[in-house]
Amino acid sequence: MLGLFGRKKLKGRKIAVLAADGFEKVELTVPVRALRRAGAEVEIVSLRHGRIRGVNLHEPAGRVHVNKTLREASPADYDGLLIPGGFINPDLLRQSAAARNFVRSFDKDSKPIASLCHGPWVLASAGLMDGRTLTSWPGIRDDLVHAGATWLDQDVVWDRNLLTSRGPQDLAVFTRSIVDFYSDSTLSQGIAANALESAPQRDRPPQVVITAMRWMPRPSFRTAFALIAITLAIFSRPRRRLMAERRQSATLREPSPSLTTVSV
């Protein structure tokens, strides 16, 4: 195969993809496909075993198989790290001490870390933002700036061992960039090192998202039924516990039955 992936630039490289339930599907599947076509071995590392659920914006999407949990995976076994976005995925990961330590290990060893959309939330929670230059989904710009980063409104930003992108709208550029990024053993092409200040805040949210949410189809019957069932299960637990406690209390208050002697 000729072209970008024909040279197998990543042959012999092993990349960890850190993801949890709620990852934006295209932000994981498209880069993973590109990395594998370029010769890399890719493993999905997550909080749990099994198959984790992707999303398309807020709608449930397909699942991907988890190769290792964070407890089983060692950063020493990988040459690079990829953190996809989505709203839920990075929010779950940033609350995990194991995930934060996993990310810190890659940075400590100056291994390449690529992320996009809301994925840099995890980098911020891992304490890696001070003095770094990056981009992300514009909605989390302030979070990253407050964490010490310089934020640029660009499709891709490469700063030493950190490569970031804004989101699905820049996926084509991001996918091409990560192949070169993971193949550069010196990580010498840090193009954002001279940025002095952050790009300004956006004046309005992206119209494409507002439009997409407006015309998003209603949840399927199966999705609605599952949500209702989960809600009922959550709210019924305290009631079941209360009823059990009442029964136990009533049993303790009942007088012991008297013994009756039957004459034969």
Secondary structure, DSSP 8 states (H G I E B T S, - for coil): --STTTT-TTTT-EEEEE--TTEEHHHHHHHHHHHHHTT-EEEEEESSSSEEEEEETTEEEEEEE--EETTT--GGG-SEEEE---SHHHHHHHT-HHHHHHHHHHHHTT--EEEETTTHHHHHHTT--TT-EE---GGGHHHHHHTT-EE--SSEEEETTEEEE--GGGHHHHHHHHHHHHH-TT----TTTT--S-----SS--HHHHHHHHT-----HHHHHHHHHHHHHHHHHHHHHHHHHHHHHHHHHS----------
